[in-house]
């Protein structure tokens, strides 16, 4: 078997670590909504019963991630990208082993999955996301 064939086969057996969601914090949700809707043509609407957390429909194909516009939680709160992983627990351990840290431990989003907010070695924040319809 050639090296190329082995590499292709290995990639097919792994879960892609793709960006699947993003969150944009804002001090003024209405102002930010107007900015991004006007700039990119995104459709931005509140989730039911969550006025401070609004769904961003980017309008791209299914493979394009959607996101959320949310109330800024602290002055250093920046855009967060969510990366799909097979296990949040395993990737939290991997983050720490590689010198990163965990800002928010594994948290359930009922009926959807689990996430953890992490910080890399360069002080950048990102999240890992594990899909699980059984999350409670």
N, CA, C and O atoms as a MOPAC input file, in Angstrom:
PM7 MOZYME 1SCF
protein

 N      0.85100 1    -1.18300 1     0.00000 1
 C      0.00000 1     0.00000 1     0.00000 1
 C      0.88800 1     1.23400 1     0.00000 1
 O      1.84800 1     1.29900 1     0.76800 1
 N      0.59400 1     2.19200 1    -0.82600 1
 C      1.40600 1     3.40600 1    -0.89900 1
 C      1.14500 1     4.30100 1     0.30300 1
 O      0.13200 1     4.15300 1     0.98700 1
 N      2.05700 1     5.22500 1     0.55900 1
 C      1.89500 1     6.17600 1     1.66200 1
 C      0.63400 1     7.00100 1     1.48000 1
 O     -0.09000 1     7.26200 1     2.44100 1
 N      0.37300 1     7.41200 1     0.24500 1
 C     -0.80400 1     8.22400 1    -0.02700 1
 C     -2.08200 1     7.45800 1     0.33100 1
 O     -3.00200 1     8.03400 1     0.91300 1
 N     -2.14700 1     6.17700 1    -0.00800 1
 C     -3.32300 1     5.37100 1     0.30100 1
 C     -3.50800 1     5.22800 1     1.80700 1
 O     -4.63200 1     5.29800 1     2.30400 1
 N     -2.39300 1     5.02300 1     2.54900 1
 C     -2.48300 1     4.90200 1     4.00100 1
 C     -3.00100 1     6.19400 1     4.61800 1
 O     -3.85000 1     6.16100 1     5.50900 1
 N     -2.49200 1     7.33400 1     4.14800 1
 C     -2.92400 1     8.63400 1     4.66700 1
 C     -4.40500 1     8.85400 1     4.39300 1
 O     -5.13700 1     9.28400 1     5.28400 1
 N     -4.85400 1     8.56900 1     3.18900 1
 C     -6.25900 1     8.75700 1     2.83800 1
 C     -7.15400 1     7.88200 1     3.69700 1
 O     -8.21200 1     8.31900 1     4.15000 1
 N     -6.72600 1     6.63800 1     3.92100 1
 C     -7.51400 1     5.72000 1     4.72100 1
 C     -7.57700 1     6.20100 1     6.17000 1
 O     -8.64100 1     6.14100 1     6.78600 1
 N     -6.46700 1     6.67400 1     6.72300 1
 C     -6.44500 1     7.17000 1     8.09000 1
 C     -7.38300 1     8.35100 1     8.24900 1
 O     -8.13200 1     8.41200 1     9.22400 1
 N     -7.36000 1     9.28800 1     7.31500 1
 C     -8.22800 1    10.46300 1     7.39200 1
 C     -9.69300 1    10.08200 1     7.36400 1
 O    -10.49900 1    10.71100 1     8.04900 1
 N    -10.06200 1     9.07200 1     6.59500 1
 C    -11.46100 1     8.65300 1     6.49500 1
 C    -11.96500 1     8.06700 1     7.80400 1
 O    -13.16300 1     8.12300 1     8.08300 1
 N    -11.06100 1     7.50000 1     8.61800 1
 C    -11.46400 1     6.85900 1     9.85700 1
 C    -11.52900 1     7.82300 1    11.03800 1
 O    -11.98100 1     7.43400 1    12.11400 1
 N    -11.10000 1     9.04400 1    10.87100 1
 C    -11.10300 1    10.02900 1    11.95500 1
 C    -12.25700 1    11.01800 1    11.78400 1
 O    -12.72500 1    11.26400 1    10.67200 1
 N    -12.70400 1    11.57900 1    12.91000 1
 C    -13.68700 1    12.64600 1    12.87300 1
 C    -12.96400 1    13.93900 1    12.53500 1
 O    -11.95500 1    14.26500 1    13.16000 1
 N    -13.45800 1    14.66600 1    11.56800 1
 C    -12.82300 1    15.92900 1    11.18400 1
 C    -12.94600 1    16.93400 1    12.32300 1
 O    -14.01200 1    17.08000 1    12.92200 1
 N    -11.86300 1    17.61500 1    12.61300 1
 C    -11.86400 1    18.65700 1    13.64100 1
 C    -12.21800 1    19.97600 1    12.96500 1
 O    -11.38400 1    20.87300 1    12.84200 1
 N    -13.46400 1    20.07500 1    12.53200 1
 C    -13.93900 1    21.23600 1    11.78400 1
 C    -14.59600 1    22.25300 1    12.70600 1
 O    -15.14500 1    21.90100 1    13.75000 1
 N    -14.53200 1    23.51700 1    12.30800 1
 C    -15.27100 1    24.55400 1    13.03300 1
 C    -16.74400 1    24.34400 1    12.72200 1
 O    -17.14100 1    24.30600 1    11.55800 1
 N    -17.56000 1    24.20700 1    13.77900 1
 C    -18.97900 1    23.90900 1    13.60000 1
 C    -19.90700 1    25.00500 1    14.12800 1
 O    -21.11300 1    24.95500 1    13.88900 1
 N    -19.36400 1    25.98700 1    14.83900 1
 C    -20.19400 1    27.03800 1    15.43800 1
 C    -19.27500 1    28.17000 1    15.84500 1
 O    -18.09000 1    27.93700 1    16.08200 1
 N    -19.78000 1    29.38000 1    15.93200 1
 C    -19.00100 1    30.49300 1    16.45600 1
 C    -19.92300 1    31.40000 1    17.24900 1
 O    -21.13300 1    31.42100 1    17.02400 1
 N    -19.34800 1    32.14900 1    18.17900 1
 C    -20.10800 1    33.11400 1    18.98000 1
 C    -19.39700 1    34.46000 1    18.92100 1
 O    -18.18200 1    34.54700 1    19.09700 1
 N    -20.17700 1    35.50300 1    18.67000 1
 C    -19.65700 1    36.86900 1    18.62300 1
 C    -20.23400 1    37.63200 1    19.81200 1
 O    -21.44500 1    37.84500 1    19.86900 1
 N    -19.39800 1    38.04900 1    20.76000 1
 C    -19.90100 1    38.83400 1    21.88500 1
 C    -20.09900 1    40.28900 1    21.47900 1
 O    -19.38000 1    40.81400 1    20.62800 1
 N    -21.08000 1    40.92800 1    22.09900 1
 C    -21.37000 1    42.32800 1    21.78500 1
 C    -21.81800 1    43.06600 1    23.03700 1
 O    -22.49600 1    42.50300 1    23.89600 1
 N    -21.43100 1    44.33300 1    23.12700 1
 C    -21.91000 1    45.18900 1    24.21200 1
 C    -23.31600 1    45.68600 1    23.90300 1
 O    -24.12900 1    45.86200 1    24.81100 1
 N    -23.60300 1    45.91100 1    22.62800 1
 C    -24.90700 1    46.39500 1    22.17500 1
 C    -25.39700 1    45.43900 1    21.08700 1
 O    -24.97900 1    45.53900 1    19.93300 1
 N    -26.28300 1    44.51300 1    21.45800 1
 C    -26.74200 1    43.48400 1    20.51900 1
 C    -27.40800 1    44.07200 1    19.28400 1
 O    -27.17800 1    43.59200 1    18.17400 1
 N    -28.22300 1    45.09600 1    19.45500 1
 C    -28.91200 1    45.69500 1    18.30300 1
 C    -27.91500 1    46.30900 1    17.32300 1
 O    -28.05600 1    46.15800 1    16.10900 1
 N    -26.92000 1    46.99200 1    17.84900 1
 C    -25.90600 1    47.60800 1    16.99700 1
 C    -25.09400 1    46.53500 1    16.25500 1
 O    -24.84800 1    46.65700 1    15.05500 1
 N    -24.68700 1    45.49500 1    16.97000 1
 C    -23.91700 1    44.41700 1    16.34900 1
 C    -24.75900 1    43.65900 1    15.32000 1
 O    -24.26600 1    43.29300 1    14.25400 1
 N    -26.02200 1    43.43000 1    15.64600 1
 C    -26.92700 1    42.75200 1    14.70800 1
 C    -27.02700 1    43.55200 1    13.41200 1
 O    -26.94100 1    42.98000 1    12.32500 1
 N    -27.20100 1    44.83300 1    13.51200 1
 C    -27.27900 1    45.70200 1    12.33600 1
 C    -25.97400 1    45.65800 1    11.53000 1
 O    -25.99500 1    45.58600 1    10.30100 1
 N    -24.85400 1    45.70200 1    12.22800 1
 C    -23.54500 1    45.67800 1    11.57000 1
 C    -23.36200 1    44.40400 1    10.74900 1
 O    -23.07300 1    44.47200 1     9.55400 1
 N    -23.52900 1    43.23900 1    11.38400 1
 C    -23.27300 1    41.97100 1    10.68900 1
 C    -24.34100 1    41.65100 1     9.63800 1
 O    -24.02700 1    41.07600 1     8.59500 1
 N    -25.58500 1    42.01600 1     9.90100 1
 C    -26.63600 1    41.79200 1     8.90500 1
 C    -26.38100 1    42.65600 1     7.67200 1
 O    -26.55900 1    42.20100 1     6.54200 1
 N    -25.96500 1    43.90000 1     7.89000 1
 C    -25.68300 1    44.80400 1     6.77200 1
 C    -24.40400 1    44.42500 1     6.04100 1
 O    -24.33900 1    44.51600 1     4.81500 1
 N    -23.39100 1    44.00300 1     6.77900 1
 C    -22.10400 1    43.66900 1     6.18400 1
 C    -22.16000 1    42.38000 1     5.36200 1
 O    -21.71300 1    42.35900 1     4.21500 1
 N    -22.70600 1    41.30400 1     5.94200 1
 C    -22.66900 1    39.99500 1     5.30200 1
 C    -24.02800 1    39.48500 1     4.81900 1
 O    -24.09400 1    38.47000 1     4.12400 1
 N    -25.10700 1    40.17200 1     5.17600 1
 C    -26.43800 1    39.69100 1     4.81400 1
 C    -26.91500 1    38.55400 1     5.69900 1
 O    -27.84200 1    37.83200 1     5.33400 1
 N    -26.28300 1    38.38400 1     6.87400 1
 C    -26.68500 1    37.31700 1     7.78100 1
 C    -28.06500 1    37.60700 1     8.35700 1
 O    -28.41100 1    38.76100 1     8.61200 1
 N    -28.85200 1    36.55000 1     8.56100 1
 C    -30.14900 1    36.65100 1     9.24700 1
 C    -29.89100 1    36.34400 1    10.72300 1
 O    -29.38000 1    35.27600 1    11.05900 1
 N    -30.24400 1    37.27900 1    11.59400 1
 C    -29.94800 1    37.14000 1    13.02100 1
 C    -31.24400 1    37.29200 1    13.80300 1
 O    -31.89400 1    38.33600 1    13.75000 1
 N    -31.61500 1    36.23600 1    14.53100 1
 C    -32.86300 1    36.22100 1    15.29300 1
 C    -32.65800 1    35.54400 1    16.64000 1
 O    -31.87400 1    34.60100 1    16.75100 1
 N    -33.36700 1    36.02600 1    17.67600 1
 C    -33.22100 1    35.41500 1    19.00800 1
 C    -33.66800 1    33.95200 1    19.00700 1
 O    -34.60300 1    33.56600 1    18.30500 1
 N    -32.97100 1    33.15700 1    19.81300 1
 C    -33.44200 1    31.80500 1    20.09000 1
 C    -34.66400 1    31.95000 1    20.98900 1
 O    -34.75400 1    32.92500 1    21.73400 1
 N    -35.60800 1    31.01100 1    20.94400 1
 C    -36.77000 1    31.09000 1    21.84300 1
 C    -36.33000 1    31.18100 1    23.29900 1
 O    -35.48800 1    30.40300 1    23.74800 1
 N    -36.89200 1    32.12000 1    24.02600 1
 C    -36.63200 1    32.33600 1    25.45800 1
 C    -35.17500 1    32.68800 1    25.75900 1
 O    -34.72000 1    32.48800 1    26.88500 1
 N    -34.43000 1    33.21000 1    24.77000 1
 C    -33.02900 1    33.58000 1    24.98400 1
 C    -32.73700 1    34.88900 1    24.25800 1
 O    -32.01200 1    34.89500 1    23.26300 1
 N    -33.28300 1    35.97900 1    24.73600 1
 C    -33.14900 1    37.27000 1    24.05600 1
 C    -31.70000 1    37.72500 1    23.90000 1
 O    -31.37500 1    38.40900 1    22.92900 1
 N    -30.82200 1    37.35900 1    24.83600 1
 C    -29.42200 1    37.78700 1    24.77900 1
 C    -28.51800 1    36.80600 1    24.03600 1
 O    -27.29400 1    36.93400 1    24.07500 1
 N    -29.12300 1    35.82500 1    23.35700 1
 C    -28.36100 1    34.83600 1    22.58900 1
 C    -29.11700 1    34.63100 1    21.27900 1
 O    -30.16200 1    33.98100 1    21.24200 1
 N    -28.56600 1    35.20000 1    20.20400 1
 C    -29.29000 1    35.23000 1    18.93100 1
 C    -28.60000 1    34.37400 1    17.87700 1
 O    -27.38300 1    34.43900 1    17.70400 1
 N    -29.39500 1    33.57200 1    17.17700 1
 C    -28.88600 1    32.68500 1    16.13000 1
 C    -28.47200 1    33.49300 1    14.90400 1
 O    -29.21000 1    34.36600 1    14.44800 1
 N    -27.28600 1    33.19600 1    14.37500 1
 C    -26.80900 1    33.80200 1    13.13400 1
 C    -26.90300 1    32.74800 1    12.04700 1
 O    -26.21400 1    31.72900 1    12.10300 1
 N    -27.74600 1    32.98800 1    11.06400 1
 C    -27.84200 1    32.13200 1     9.87900 1
 C    -26.94000 1    32.76600 1     8.83300 1
 O    -27.26400 1    33.81700 1     8.28000 1
 N    -25.79900 1    32.12300 1     8.56000 1
 C    -24.83200 1    32.69700 1     7.62400 1
 C    -25.27900 1    32.55900 1     6.17500 1
 O    -24.71100 1    33.19800 1     5.28900 1
 N    -26.30400 1    31.72400 1     5.92000 1
 C    -26.83600 1    31.57900 1     4.56500 1
 C    -25.99100 1    30.71600 1     3.65500 1
 O    -26.28900 1    30.59400 1     2.46700 1
 N    -24.93700 1    30.11100 1     4.19200 1
 C    -24.06800 1    29.27100 1     3.37800 1
 C    -24.62000 1    27.85800 1     3.24900 1
 O    -25.67500 1    27.54500 1     3.80000 1
 N    -23.90100 1    27.00300 1     2.51500 1
 C    -24.33000 1    25.60900 1     2.39700 1
 C    -24.29200 1    24.93900 1     3.76500 1
 O    -23.74800 1    25.49200 1     4.72100 1
 N    -24.87900 1    23.73800 1     3.85500 1
 C    -24.95000 1    23.04300 1     5.14500 1
 C    -23.59800 1    22.89600 1     5.82800 1
 O    -23.53200 1    22.87800 1     7.05700 1
 N    -22.52600 1    22.79100 1     5.06200 1
 C    -21.19000 1    22.63300 1     5.64500 1
 C    -20.67500 1    23.93100 1     6.27400 1
 O    -19.71700 1    23.89600 1     7.04600 1
 N    -21.28900 1    25.06900 1     5.96000 1
 C    -20.88000 1    26.35300 1     6.53800 1
 C    -21.42500 1    26.46600 1     7.94800 1
 O    -22.61400 1    26.23500 1     8.16900 1
 N    -20.57600 1    26.81700 1     8.91000 1
 C    -21.10100 1    26.93100 1    10.27500 1
 C    -21.96400 1    28.17000 1    10.45900 1
 O    -21.67500 1    29.23500 1     9.91500 1
 N    -23.02700 1    28.01100 1    11.23500 1
 C    -23.80200 1    29.14400 1    11.71100 1
 C    -23.18400 1    29.55100 1    13.04300 1
 O    -22.18600 1    28.97100 1    13.47000 1
 N    -23.76700 1    30.53600 1    13.69100 1
 C    -23.21900 1    30.98300 1    14.95500 1
 C    -24.24600 1    31.70900 1    15.77900 1
 O    -25.45100 1    31.56400 1    15.57600 1
 N    -23.74500 1    32.50100 1    16.72300 1
 C    -24.61500 1    33.24600 1    17.61900 1
 C    -24.00600 1    34.60000 1    17.93600 1
 O    -22.78700 1    34.76800 1    17.98600 1
 N    -24.88500 1    35.54400 1    18.14400 1
 C    -24.54000 1    36.86800 1    18.64200 1
 C    -24.99800 1    36.85200 1    20.09500 1
 O    -26.14400 1    36.50900 1    20.38200 1
 N    -24.11100 1    37.22100 1    21.01300 1
 C    -24.45600 1    37.12700 1    22.42500 1
 C    -23.96800 1    38.33600 1    23.20800 1
 O    -23.06800 1    39.05700 1    22.77500 1
 N    -24.57400 1    38.54100 1    24.35700 1
 C    -24.16800 1    39.61600 1    25.25900 1
 C    -22.74600 1    39.32300 1    25.75500 1
 O    -22.45900 1    38.21100 1    26.19900 1
 N    -21.85700 1    40.32400 1    25.68000 1
 C    -20.48000 1    40.16500 1    26.16300 1
 C    -20.51900 1    39.85300 1    27.65500 1
 O    -21.22800 1    40.51200 1    28.41700 1
 N    -19.75000 1    38.83900 1    28.06800 1
 C    -19.76900 1    38.38900 1    29.45900 1
 C    -18.69700 1    39.04500 1    30.32900 1
 O    -18.85600 1    39.11500 1    31.54800 1
 N    -17.60600 1    39.52600 1    29.72100 1
 C    -16.54200 1    40.21400 1    30.44900 1
 C    -15.72600 1    41.00800 1    29.43300 1
 O    -15.80500 1    40.71200 1    28.24100 1
 N    -14.94900 1    42.00200 1    29.85300 1
 C    -14.23300 1    42.88000 1    28.91600 1
 C    -13.31200 1    42.16900 1    27.92500 1
 O    -13.12600 1    42.64800 1    26.80600 1
 N    -12.73500 1    41.03500 1    28.32000 1
 C    -11.81400 1    40.31700 1    27.43300 1
 C    -12.49900 1    39.25800 1    26.57300 1
 O    -11.83000 1    38.49000 1    25.88200 1
 N    -13.81900 1    39.21400 1    26.61200 1
 C    -14.59400 1    38.20100 1    25.86600 1
 C    -14.46700 1    38.46400 1    24.36300 1
 O    -14.87500 1    39.51600 1    23.87200 1
 N    -13.90200 1    37.50500 1    23.64700 1
 C    -13.69900 1    37.63000 1    22.20000 1
 C    -14.50400 1    36.56500 1    21.45000 1
 O    -15.15100 1    35.71700 1    22.06600 1
 N    -14.45800 1    36.61500 1    20.13600 1
 C    -15.14300 1    35.61700 1    19.30900 1
 C    -14.61700 1    34.23200 1    19.67300 1
 O    -13.41100 1    34.03200 1    19.81900 1
 N    -15.53100 1    33.28400 1    19.81800 1
 C    -15.17000 1    31.91000 1    20.14800 1
 C    -15.57900 1    30.99300 1    19.00500 1
 O    -16.71800 1    31.03800 1    18.54100 1
 N    -14.64800 1    30.16500 1    18.55600 1
 C    -14.92900 1    29.16500 1    17.52900 1
 C    -15.07500 1    27.81300 1    18.20500 1
 O    -14.29800 1    27.47900 1    19.10000 1
 N    -16.06400 1    27.03200 1    17.78600 1
 C    -16.30400 1    25.69300 1    18.32400 1
 C    -15.81100 1    24.66100 1    17.32300 1
 O    -16.20800 1    24.67200 1    16.15800 1
 N    -14.93600 1    23.76300 1    17.78800 1
 C    -14.34200 1    22.73900 1    16.93300 1
 C    -14.93300 1    21.37900 1    17.30700 1
 O    -14.93500 1    20.98600 1    18.47300 1
 N    -15.43700 1    20.66800 1    16.29000 1
 C    -16.03900 1    19.35900 1    16.48800 1
 C    -14.97700 1    18.33200 1    16.87300 1
 O    -13.96100 1    18.20200 1    16.19000 1
 N    -15.21100 1    17.60100 1    17.96900 1
 C    -14.30800 1    16.53600 1    18.42000 1
 C    -15.14100 1    15.31900 1    18.82100 1
 O    -16.32800 1    15.45700 1    19.11800 1
 N    -14.53700 1    14.13000 1    18.83500 1
 C    -15.30300 1    12.94600 1    19.21100 1
 C    -15.60200 1    12.87000 1    20.70800 1
 O    -16.59300 1    12.25600 1    21.10400 1
 N    -14.75500 1    13.48800 1    21.55100 1
 C    -14.96000 1    13.43800 1    23.00500 1
 C    -14.42600 1    14.71300 1    23.64700 1
 O    -13.22700 1    14.98500 1    23.59000 1
 N    -15.31100 1    15.49200 1    24.25400 1
 C    -14.88400 1    16.70400 1    24.96400 1
 C    -13.94800 1    16.33300 1    26.10600 1
 O    -12.93900 1    17.00500 1    26.32000 1
 N    -14.26700 1    15.28000 1    26.83500 1
 C    -13.44100 1    14.86500 1    27.97600 1
 C    -12.01900 1    14.55400 1    27.53500 1
 O    -11.06200 1    15.01300 1    28.15900 1
 N    -11.86900 1    13.77300 1    26.45900 1
 C    -10.53000 1    13.42500 1    25.97400 1
 C     -9.78000 1    14.65700 1    25.47800 1
 O     -8.57700 1    14.77900 1    25.70600 1
 N    -10.47200 1    15.56800 1    24.80400 1
 C     -9.79000 1    16.74000 1    24.27200 1
 C     -9.46500 1    17.75700 1    25.36000 1
 O     -8.49500 1    18.50300 1    25.22400 1
 N    -10.24900 1    17.80900 1    26.43900 1
 C     -9.87200 1    18.66300 1    27.57100 1
 C     -8.53100 1    18.19100 1    28.13700 1
 O     -7.65200 1    19.00100 1    28.43100 1
 N     -8.38400 1    16.87500 1    28.28400 1
 C     -7.12900 1    16.31500 1    28.79700 1
 C     -5.98200 1    16.60500 1    27.83100 1
 O     -4.87000 1    16.91800 1    28.25500 1
 N     -6.25300 1    16.50200 1    26.55300 1
 C     -5.22200 1    16.75800 1    25.54400 1
 C     -4.79100 1    18.22600 1    25.56500 1
 O     -3.60200 1    18.52500 1    25.45700 1
 N     -5.75500 1    19.14000 1    25.70400 1
 C     -5.44700 1    20.57500 1    25.79400 1
 C     -4.46900 1    20.81400 1    26.94300 1
 O     -3.45500 1    21.49100 1    26.77000 1
 N     -4.77500 1    20.25700 1    28.11200 1
 C     -3.91800 1    20.47000 1    29.27600 1
 C     -2.55000 1    19.81100 1    29.08900 1
 O     -1.53600 1    20.38500 1    29.48700 1
 N     -2.50400 1    18.63300 1    28.50000 1
 C     -1.24100 1    17.93300 1    28.25900 1
 C     -0.33900 1    18.75000 1    27.33500 1
 O      0.88300 1    18.72700 1    27.47600 1
 N     -0.94500 1    19.47300 1    26.39000 1
 C     -0.18400 1    20.26500 1    25.42700 1
 C      0.14600 1    21.67100 1    25.92800 1
 O      0.73400 1    22.46900 1    25.19800 1
 N     -0.23600 1    21.98100 1    27.19200 1
 C      0.12000 1    23.27000 1    27.78400 1
 C     -0.98500 1    24.30500 1    27.78300 1
 O     -0.76800 1    25.43900 1    28.21000 1
 N     -2.16800 1    23.93900 1    27.31000 1
 C     -3.31500 1    24.84800 1    27.35000 1
 C     -4.03400 1    24.72900 1    28.68300 1
 O     -3.57100 1    24.03700 1    29.59100 1
 N     -5.16700 1    25.40800 1    28.79300 1
 C     -5.93800 1    25.33800 1    30.03200 1
 C     -7.43700 1    25.29700 1    29.71400 1
 O     -7.86800 1    25.60500 1    28.60200 1
 N     -8.20500 1    24.91100 1    30.71800 1
 C     -9.66100 1    24.81900 1    30.59000 1
 C    -10.28100 1    26.01400 1    31.30800 1
 O    -10.06100 1    26.20600 1    32.50400 1
 N    -11.05200 1    26.81200 1    30.58200 1
 C    -11.71100 1    27.99100 1    31.15900 1
 C    -13.09600 1    27.64100 1    31.69900 1
 O    -13.51900 1    28.15100 1    32.73600 1
 N    -13.78700 1    26.76800 1    30.98300 1
 C    -15.10700 1    26.29100 1    31.40800 1
 C    -15.13900 1    24.79600 1    31.12600 1
 O    -14.97500 1    24.38200 1    29.97900 1
 N    -15.34800 1    23.97900 1    32.15800 1
 C    -15.31700 1    22.53400 1    31.95000 1
 C    -16.50200 1    22.03600 1    31.12500 1
 O    -17.38100 1    22.80900 1    30.74400 1
 N    -16.50700 1    20.75600 1    30.86100 1
 C    -17.54600 1    20.12500 1    30.05700 1
 C    -18.92900 1    20.54800 1    30.53500 1
 O    -19.27200 1    20.39400 1    31.70700 1
 N    -19.70500 1    21.07600 1    29.61600 1
 C    -21.02900 1    21.60700 1    29.90400 1
 C    -22.01600 1    21.03900 1    28.89700 1
 O    -21.73800 1    21.01100 1    27.69900 1
 N    -23.16300 1    20.58900 1    29.37600 1
 C    -24.18500 1    20.01600 1    28.49200 1
 C    -25.05600 1    21.09600 1    27.87400 1
 O    -25.40400 1    22.08300 1    28.52200 1
 N    -25.39800 1    20.89300 1    26.62000 1
 C    -26.45100 1    21.64800 1    25.94400 1
 C    -27.52200 1    20.58700 1    25.68600 1
 O    -27.41000 1    19.82100 1    24.72900 1
 N    -28.55600 1    20.53200 1    26.52900 1
 C    -29.51600 1    19.42700 1    26.47100 1
 C    -30.03700 1    19.12500 1    25.06600 1
 O    -30.48400 1    20.01000 1    24.33600 1
 N    -29.96100 1    17.83500 1    24.71900 1
 C    -30.46000 1    17.36700 1    23.43700 1
 C    -29.55700 1    17.66100 1    22.25200 1
 O    -29.87000 1    17.27500 1    21.12600 1
 N    -28.44200 1    18.33800 1    22.49100 1
 C    -27.55500 1    18.70600 1    21.39100 1
 C    -26.13500 1    18.17900 1    21.55400 1
 O    -25.58800 1    17.59800 1    20.61600 1
 N    -25.52300 1    18.36700 1    22.72900 1
 C    -24.16000 1    17.91800 1    22.91100 1
 C    -23.48800 1    18.55200 1    24.10700 1
 O    -24.14600 1    19.05700 1    25.01700 1
 N    -22.15300 1    18.51700 1    24.09300 1
 C    -21.34200 1    19.03700 1    25.19200 1
 C    -20.26300 1    19.95500 1    24.63800 1
 O    -19.80100 1    19.78200 1    23.51000 1
 N    -19.86900 1    20.93700 1    25.45000 1
 C    -18.75900 1    21.80300 1    25.05500 1
 C    -17.88500 1    22.09400 1    26.25300 1
 O    -18.29900 1    21.92900 1    27.40000 1
 N    -16.67400 1    22.52800 1    25.97200 1
 C    -15.76500 1    23.05500 1    26.98200 1
 C    -15.04400 1    24.23100 1    26.35000 1
 O    -14.68400 1    24.18100 1    25.17400 1
 N    -14.83200 1    25.28100 1    27.11600 1
 C    -14.09100 1    26.45100 1    26.64500 1
 C    -12.64200 1    26.29000 1    27.10700 1
 O    -12.37400 1    26.02800 1    28.28000 1
 N    -11.71900 1    26.45200 1    26.16400 1
 C    -10.29900 1    26.22100 1    26.42900 1
 C     -9.47100 1    27.44800 1    26.05300 1
 O     -9.93700 1    28.34000 1    25.34400 1
 N     -8.24200 1    27.46900 1    26.54200 1
 C     -7.28100 1    28.50600 1    26.17600 1
 C     -6.02400 1    27.80200 1    25.69300 1
 O     -5.53600 1    26.87600 1    26.34100 1
 N     -5.49700 1    28.24300 1    24.54500 1
 C     -4.28900 1    27.61800 1    24.00200 1
 C     -3.03200 1    28.21200 1    24.64500 1
 O     -3.12000 1    29.04900 1    25.54300 1
 N     -1.88100 1    27.77500 1    24.18000 1
 C     -0.60600 1    28.24200 1    24.74100 1
 C     -0.31200 1    29.70200 1    24.42600 1
 O      0.59100 1    30.29300 1    25.01800 1
 N     -1.06900 1    30.29000 1    23.49700 1
 C     -0.87100 1    31.69600 1    23.10900 1
 C     -1.94300 1    32.60400 1    23.69900 1
 O     -2.06100 1    33.76500 1    23.30600 1
 N     -2.73000 1    32.07600 1    24.64800 1
 C     -3.77000 1    32.82300 1    25.34600 1
 C     -5.00700 1    33.08400 1    24.48500 1
 O     -5.77000 1    34.00800 1    24.76900 1
 N     -5.21400 1    32.28500 1    23.43900 1
 C     -6.41100 1    32.37900 1    22.60000 1
 C     -7.47800 1    31.44000 1    23.13700 1
 O     -7.18200 1    30.31400 1    23.53800 1
 N     -8.71200 1    31.90500 1    23.14200 1
 C     -9.82900 1    31.10400 1    23.61000 1
 C    -10.49400 1    30.40600 1    22.42600 1
 O    -10.64900 1    30.99000 1    21.35300 1
 N    -10.88400 1    29.15400 1    22.63400 1
 C    -11.64200 1    28.37200 1    21.65100 1
 C    -12.46200 1    27.35700 1    22.42200 1
 O    -12.28500 1    27.20000 1    23.63000 1
 N    -13.35700 1    26.66700 1    21.73300 1
 C    -14.18400 1    25.65400 1    22.39000 1
 C    -14.11100 1    24.34800 1    21.62100 1
 O    -13.91300 1    24.33600 1    20.40600 1
 N    -14.27300 1    23.24900 1    22.34300 1
 C    -14.42800 1    21.94100 1    21.71200 1
 C    -15.88100 1    21.52900 1    21.88300 1
 O    -16.50200 1    21.80800 1    22.90800 1
 N    -16.41400 1    20.86100 1    20.86400 1
 C    -17.83500 1    20.50300 1    20.81800 1
 C    -17.98500 1    19.03400 1    20.46400 1
 O    -17.38700 1    18.55100 1    19.50300 1
 N    -18.78900 1    18.32800 1    21.25200 1
 C    -19.10100 1    16.91800 1    21.01600 1
 C    -20.60500 1    16.80100 1    20.80900 1
 O    -21.38100 1    17.12400 1    21.70800 1
 N    -21.01200 1    16.35400 1    19.65800 1
 C    -22.44100 1    16.18900 1    19.38800 1
 C    -22.95800 1    14.97200 1    20.15600 1
 O    -22.33100 1    13.91200 1    20.15200 1
 N    -24.12000 1    15.13700 1    20.82000 1
 C    -24.75400 1    14.04200 1    21.54500 1
 C    -26.19600 1    14.41200 1    21.81800 1
 O    -26.47600 1    15.28600 1    22.63800 1
 N    -27.10500 1    13.75400 1    21.13800 1
 C    -28.53100 1    14.03300 1    21.35200 1
 C    -28.98100 1    13.62800 1    22.74200 1
 O    -30.03600 1    14.06900 1    23.19800 1
 N    -28.19600 1    12.78900 1    23.43600 1
 C    -28.55900 1    12.35100 1    24.78300 1
 C    -28.00900 1    13.26500 1    25.88500 1
 O    -28.15900 1    12.96000 1    27.06800 1
 N    -27.38500 1    14.36300 1    25.51300 1
 C    -26.82600 1    15.29700 1    26.51400 1
 C    -27.94200 1    15.84900 1    27.39800 1
 O    -29.01500 1    16.21400 1    26.91500 1
 N    -27.66900 1    15.90300 1    28.69600 1
 C    -28.64900 1    16.41000 1    29.67200 1
 C    -28.00300 1    17.41400 1    30.60400 1
 O    -28.66700 1    17.94900 1    31.49100 1

